[in-house]
């Protein structure tokens, strides 16, 4: 019985020694770091690809003149079509948006589409299922072109700017759809996850401490503090990547796409309708007699920042007065020639004095 226990202990020691020696051969920091970098870069690129209708709304509000009913309808319709295109794109990539607008009928109930517009989109969806979300942007561009032909847009340059902004909005919607279409390879996520769990399985085995005694072999299990810290960082790193891999999901930390839908429509209508040709009465500003204020006032809470200002890197460099004289290129050339002449003259004098010294040598 004792020999069997000794044999098992020896086997266990060999296993612990093996995992302790070769467990760190997995390049976990490189594999996990590269994976997190890919996921984070992709996450930020998706956020940067979210389009905002503000530029289009400002251009429409300043380019399509008139407060009559027709001009107002054109401005509101263009920005509504832009917001519809954005919402349709979100329903294709975000469960939150899809649950809010599961069908085009819900767009009609929300006032984003009319029954006629819904019919146009459904007809196009039969022929080209993947492009129907861009149809409202084509309508918006056509309406802007029509407004130019009817004289509501005074300049061709204004129309071009509006069409460029609509096209830029379409490009960003396409980028969002592309990110949803082309995902991080699932096998990559599986490999990284498996590598992390296997690494710490090997670490748990390899960090068992064994102490052999003369009488009676005993095992002393010491608490692996550094391995626990390592587990905390690596596993936290992996969980961060898992939370960022799908930012249009339903997690608490994902993008607030439902709020964005309302925000875009509200800001768009505000800029093209209520704020159209509206601004406060022109008057002299508070600092009219000062040309420019030396400093704006501070609150009591911010008074300790009153004298803070950036200092340039060369602030403490003091150039001596003698070093401030100007030197021109021609002066440098003449100075170089004079130095060579002086050097040649010195060499000739040295040679003559040397020859005289040789002649006087007995």
C-alpha positions as CSV (number, residue, x, y, z in Angstrom):
1,X,0.0,0.0,0.0
2,X,2.8,2.4,0.9
3,X,4.6,1.6,-2.4
4,X,1.5,2.4,-4.4
5,X,1.1,5.8,-2.6
6,X,4.7,6.6,-3.2
7,X,4.3,5.7,-6.9
8,X,1.2,7.9,-7.2
9,X,3.0,10.7,-5.5
10,X,5.9,10.4,-7.9
11,X,3.5,10.4,-10.8
12,X,1.8,13.5,-9.5
13,X,5.2,15.2,-9.0
14,X,6.1,14.4,-12.6
15,X,2.8,15.8,-13.8
16,X,3.2,19.0,-11.8
17,X,6.8,19.4,-13.0
18,X,5.7,18.9,-16.6
19,X,2.9,21.5,-16.5
20,X,5.1,23.9,-14.5
21,X,7.9,23.7,-17.1
22,X,5.8,23.7,-20.3
23,X,2.6,25.4,-19.3
24,X,3.9,28.9,-20.2
25,X,4.7,27.7,-23.8
26,X,1.3,29.0,-24.9
27,X,1.9,32.6,-26.3
28,X,-1.3,33.8,-24.5
29,X,-0.4,37.4,-24.2
30,X,0.3,37.7,-27.9
31,X,-2.8,35.8,-29.0
32,X,-5.1,37.5,-26.6
33,X,-3.6,40.9,-27.1
34,X,-3.9,40.7,-30.9
35,X,-7.5,39.5,-30.6
36,X,-8.5,42.4,-28.3
37,X,-6.8,44.9,-30.6
38,X,-8.8,43.5,-33.6
39,X,-12.0,43.6,-31.6
40,X,-11.4,47.1,-30.2
41,X,-10.4,48.6,-33.6
42,X,-13.5,47.1,-35.1
43,X,-15.7,48.4,-32.3
44,X,-14.5,52.0,-32.6
45,X,-14.7,51.8,-36.4
46,X,-18.4,50.8,-36.1
47,X,-19.1,53.7,-33.8
48,X,-17.3,56.1,-36.2
49,X,-19.5,54.7,-39.1
50,X,-22.8,55.7,-37.4
51,X,-24.2,58.5,-39.7
52,X,-25.7,61.7,-38.3
53,X,-28.2,63.7,-40.4
54,X,-27.1,67.1,-38.9
55,X,-25.0,68.2,-41.8
56,X,-27.8,67.3,-44.3
57,X,-30.4,69.1,-42.2
58,X,-28.3,72.3,-41.9
59,X,-27.7,72.3,-45.7
60,X,-31.4,71.8,-46.4
61,X,-32.4,74.5,-44.0
62,X,-30.1,77.0,-45.5
63,X,-30.4,76.0,-49.2
64,X,-34.2,75.4,-49.7
65,X,-35.7,78.8,-49.1
66,X,-39.3,79.8,-48.5
67,X,-41.7,79.4,-45.6
68,X,-44.6,78.4,-47.7
69,X,-46.2,75.0,-47.3
70,X,-44.5,73.4,-50.3
71,X,-41.0,74.5,-49.2
72,X,-41.6,73.2,-45.7
73,X,-42.9,69.8,-47.1
74,X,-39.8,69.4,-49.2
75,X,-37.4,70.1,-46.3
76,X,-39.3,67.8,-43.9
77,X,-39.7,65.1,-46.4
78,X,-36.0,65.0,-47.3
79,X,-34.8,64.7,-43.7
80,X,-37.6,62.2,-42.9
81,X,-36.3,60.0,-45.8
82,X,-32.8,60.2,-44.4
83,X,-34.0,59.1,-41.0
84,X,-36.0,56.3,-42.5
85,X,-32.9,55.0,-44.3
86,X,-31.0,55.1,-41.0
87,X,-33.7,53.3,-39.1
88,X,-34.1,50.6,-41.8
89,X,-30.3,50.0,-41.6
90,X,-30.5,49.6,-37.9
91,X,-33.3,47.1,-38.1
92,X,-31.0,44.9,-40.3
93,X,-28.2,44.9,-37.8
94,X,-29.6,45.6,-34.3
95,X,-32.0,43.4,-32.3
96,X,-33.1,46.5,-30.4
97,X,-34.2,48.3,-33.5
98,X,-35.7,45.2,-35.1
99,X,-37.9,44.6,-32.0
100,X,-39.1,48.2,-32.1
101,X,-39.8,48.2,-35.8
102,X,-40.3,44.5,-36.8
103,X,-42.2,45.4,-40.0
104,X,-42.8,48.3,-42.4
105,X,-46.3,48.5,-41.0
106,X,-44.7,49.7,-37.7
107,X,-42.9,52.5,-39.7
108,X,-46.3,53.6,-41.0
109,X,-47.8,53.6,-37.5
110,X,-44.8,55.6,-36.2
111,X,-45.3,58.2,-38.9
112,X,-42.0,57.6,-40.6
113,X,-43.7,56.2,-43.8
114,X,-47.0,56.6,-45.6
115,X,-48.9,53.7,-47.0
116,X,-47.8,54.6,-50.5
117,X,-44.2,54.8,-49.6
118,X,-44.5,51.5,-47.8
119,X,-45.9,49.9,-51.0
120,X,-42.9,51.2,-53.0
121,X,-40.4,49.7,-50.6
122,X,-42.2,46.4,-50.5
123,X,-42.2,46.2,-54.3
124,X,-38.5,46.9,-54.4
125,X,-37.9,44.4,-51.7
126,X,-39.3,41.7,-53.9
127,X,-36.8,42.5,-56.7
128,X,-33.8,43.5,-54.6
129,X,-34.1,42.4,-50.9
130,X,-30.7,43.9,-49.8
131,X,-31.1,47.4,-51.2
132,X,-34.5,48.5,-50.0
133,X,-33.0,50.4,-47.0
134,X,-31.2,52.8,-49.4
135,X,-34.4,53.6,-51.4
136,X,-35.4,56.5,-49.1
137,X,-32.0,58.2,-49.8
138,X,-32.6,58.0,-53.5
139,X,-36.0,59.6,-53.0
140,X,-34.3,62.4,-50.9
141,X,-31.8,63.0,-53.7
142,X,-34.5,63.1,-56.3
143,X,-36.6,65.6,-54.3
144,X,-33.5,67.9,-53.8
145,X,-32.9,67.8,-57.6
146,X,-36.5,68.7,-58.2
147,X,-36.3,71.5,-55.8
148,X,-33.4,72.9,-57.7
149,X,-35.2,72.7,-61.0
150,X,-38.2,74.5,-59.5
151,X,-36.0,77.3,-58.2
152,X,-36.3,76.5,-54.5
153,X,-32.6,75.9,-54.4
154,X,-30.9,79.0,-55.8
155,X,-27.4,77.7,-56.6
156,X,-26.1,74.6,-58.2
157,X,-23.3,74.4,-55.6
158,X,-25.9,74.1,-52.9
159,X,-27.5,71.1,-54.6
160,X,-24.1,69.5,-55.1
161,X,-23.4,69.9,-51.4
162,X,-26.7,68.3,-50.4
163,X,-26.2,65.4,-52.7
164,X,-22.7,64.8,-51.5
165,X,-23.9,64.7,-47.9
166,X,-26.7,62.3,-48.8
167,X,-24.2,60.1,-50.5
168,X,-21.8,60.2,-47.5
169,X,-24.8,59.3,-45.3
170,X,-25.5,56.3,-47.6
171,X,-21.8,55.2,-47.5
172,X,-21.9,55.1,-43.7
173,X,-25.1,53.1,-43.7
174,X,-23.4,50.7,-46.1
175,X,-20.4,50.4,-43.8
176,X,-22.6,49.5,-40.8
177,X,-24.2,46.8,-43.0
178,X,-20.8,45.6,-44.1
179,X,-19.6,45.2,-40.5
180,X,-22.7,43.2,-39.7
181,X,-22.1,41.0,-42.8
182,X,-18.3,40.4,-42.3
183,X,-17.7,39.5,-38.7
184,X,-14.7,38.4,-36.7
185,X,-14.2,34.7,-37.7
186,X,-15.9,32.6,-35.1
187,X,-13.0,30.1,-35.1
188,X,-10.7,32.9,-34.0
189,X,-12.9,33.7,-31.0
190,X,-13.1,30.0,-30.2
191,X,-9.3,29.5,-30.4
192,X,-8.6,32.5,-28.1
193,X,-11.2,31.4,-25.6
194,X,-9.9,27.8,-25.6
195,X,-6.4,29.1,-25.2
196,X,-7.2,31.2,-22.2
197,X,-9.1,28.4,-20.4
198,X,-6.5,25.7,-21.2
199,X,-3.7,28.1,-20.1
200,X,-5.2,28.5,-16.6
201,X,-6.0,24.8,-16.4
202,X,-2.3,24.1,-16.9
203,X,-1.5,26.8,-14.5
204,X,-3.6,25.3,-11.7
205,X,-1.8,22.0,-12.1
206,X,1.6,23.5,-12.6
207,X,1.5,25.8,-9.5
208,X,1.0,23.0,-7.0
209,X,3.9,23.0,-4.5
210,X,5.3,19.7,-3.3
211,X,7.7,19.3,-0.4
212,X,9.2,15.9,0.3
213,X,10.2,14.9,3.8
214,X,12.3,12.1,5.2
215,X,9.5,10.5,7.2
216,X,6.1,10.5,5.5
217,X,5.6,12.3,2.3
218,X,3.3,15.3,2.6
219,X,1.8,17.7,0.1
220,X,1.8,21.4,0.9
221,X,-0.6,23.4,-1.3
222,X,0.5,27.0,-1.3
223,X,-1.9,29.7,-2.5
224,X,-0.8,30.8,-6.0
225,X,-1.2,34.5,-5.6
226,X,0.5,35.6,-8.8
227,X,-1.4,33.1,-10.8
228,X,-4.6,34.5,-9.5
229,X,-3.6,38.0,-10.5
230,X,-2.6,36.7,-13.9
231,X,-6.0,35.0,-14.2
232,X,-7.7,38.3,-13.2
233,X,-6.0,40.3,-16.0
234,X,-6.2,37.7,-18.8
235,X,-9.8,36.7,-18.1
236,X,-10.8,40.3,-17.7
237,X,-9.1,41.0,-21.0
238,X,-11.1,38.3,-22.7
239,X,-14.4,39.5,-21.2
240,X,-13.7,43.0,-22.5
241,X,-13.3,41.6,-26.0
242,X,-16.5,39.6,-25.7
243,X,-18.5,42.7,-24.6
244,X,-17.1,44.8,-27.5
245,X,-17.4,42.2,-30.3
246,X,-21.1,43.1,-31.1
247,X,-21.8,46.7,-30.1
248,X,-25.3,46.7,-31.8
249,X,-26.6,43.9,-29.5
250,X,-28.8,44.1,-26.4
251,X,-26.2,44.4,-23.6
252,X,-26.2,47.3,-21.3
253,X,-22.8,48.6,-22.7
254,X,-23.9,48.4,-26.4
255,X,-24.7,51.4,-28.5
256,X,-28.0,53.2,-27.7
257,X,-29.5,52.7,-31.1
258,X,-33.1,53.1,-30.0
259,X,-32.2,56.6,-28.6
260,X,-30.4,57.4,-31.8
261,X,-33.5,56.8,-33.9
262,X,-35.5,59.4,-31.9
263,X,-32.6,61.8,-31.7
264,X,-31.9,61.9,-35.4
265,X,-35.6,62.6,-36.3
266,X,-36.0,65.2,-33.6
267,X,-32.8,67.1,-34.5
268,X,-33.5,66.8,-38.2
269,X,-37.0,68.3,-38.0
270,X,-35.7,71.0,-35.6
271,X,-33.0,72.1,-38.0
272,X,-35.1,72.1,-41.2
273,X,-38.4,73.4,-39.9
274,X,-38.4,75.3,-36.6
275,X,-34.9,76.8,-37.0
276,X,-35.3,77.6,-40.7
277,X,-34.2,81.2,-41.2
278,X,-34.5,81.7,-37.4
279,X,-31.9,83.3,-35.2
280,X,-31.9,85.8,-32.2
281,X,-32.1,89.5,-32.9
282,X,-28.7,91.0,-33.9
283,X,-27.3,93.2,-31.2
284,X,-23.9,94.4,-29.8
285,X,-22.3,91.7,-27.7
286,X,-21.3,92.1,-24.1
287,X,-17.6,92.7,-25.0
288,X,-18.3,95.2,-27.7
289,X,-16.2,98.0,-26.3
290,X,-13.3,95.6,-25.4
291,X,-12.7,94.2,-28.9
292,X,-11.8,90.9,-27.2
293,X,-12.0,89.9,-23.5
294,X,-8.8,89.2,-21.7
295,X,-10.4,86.4,-19.7
296,X,-13.9,85.1,-19.1
297,X,-15.1,85.0,-15.5
298,X,-14.6,82.0,-13.2
299,X,-16.8,80.5,-10.5
300,X,-15.6,80.0,-7.0
301,X,-15.2,76.3,-7.7
302,X,-12.9,76.9,-10.7
303,X,-10.9,79.9,-9.4
304,X,-7.8,77.8,-8.8
305,X,-7.6,77.3,-12.6
306,X,-7.6,81.1,-13.2
307,X,-3.9,81.5,-13.7
308,X,-3.2,78.2,-15.5
309,X,-2.2,78.5,-19.1
310,X,0.0,76.4,-21.4
311,X,3.7,77.2,-21.5
312,X,5.7,76.6,-24.6
313,X,8.7,74.2,-24.5
314,X,11.2,77.0,-25.2
315,X,9.9,79.4,-22.5
316,X,13.0,79.2,-20.3
317,X,15.6,79.3,-23.1
318,X,17.5,82.6,-23.1
319,X,19.7,83.4,-26.1
320,X,22.6,85.5,-25.1
321,X,22.9,88.9,-26.7
322,X,26.2,88.0,-28.5
323,X,24.6,85.0,-30.0
324,X,21.7,87.0,-31.5
325,X,23.8,88.5,-34.3
326,X,22.7,87.5,-37.8
327,X,24.9,85.6,-40.1
328,X,24.2,85.4,-43.9
329,X,25.2,82.7,-46.3
330,X,27.7,85.0,-48.2
331,X,29.3,85.9,-44.9
332,X,29.7,82.2,-44.0
333,X,31.4,81.5,-47.4
334,X,33.8,84.4,-46.9
335,X,34.5,83.3,-43.4
336,X,35.3,79.8,-44.6
337,X,37.7,81.1,-47.3
338,X,39.4,83.3,-44.7
339,X,39.8,80.3,-42.4
340,X,41.4,78.2,-45.1
341,X,43.8,81.1,-46.0
342,X,44.7,81.6,-42.4
343,X,45.4,77.8,-42.1
344,X,47.5,77.7,-45.2
345,X,49.5,80.7,-44.0
346,X,50.1,79.1,-40.7
347,X,51.3,75.8,-42.3
348,X,53.7,77.8,-44.5
349,X,55.1,79.6,-41.5
350,X,55.5,76.3,-39.7
351,X,57.4,74.8,-42.7
352,X,59.7,77.7,-43.0
353,X,60.5,77.7,-39.3
354,X,61.0,74.0,-39.4
355,X,63.5,74.2,-42.4
356,X,65.5,76.9,-40.6
357,X,65.7,74.8,-37.5
358,X,67.0,71.9,-39.6
359,X,69.6,74.2,-41.3
360,X,70.9,75.3,-37.9
361,X,71.2,71.7,-36.6
362,X,75.0,70.9,-36.2
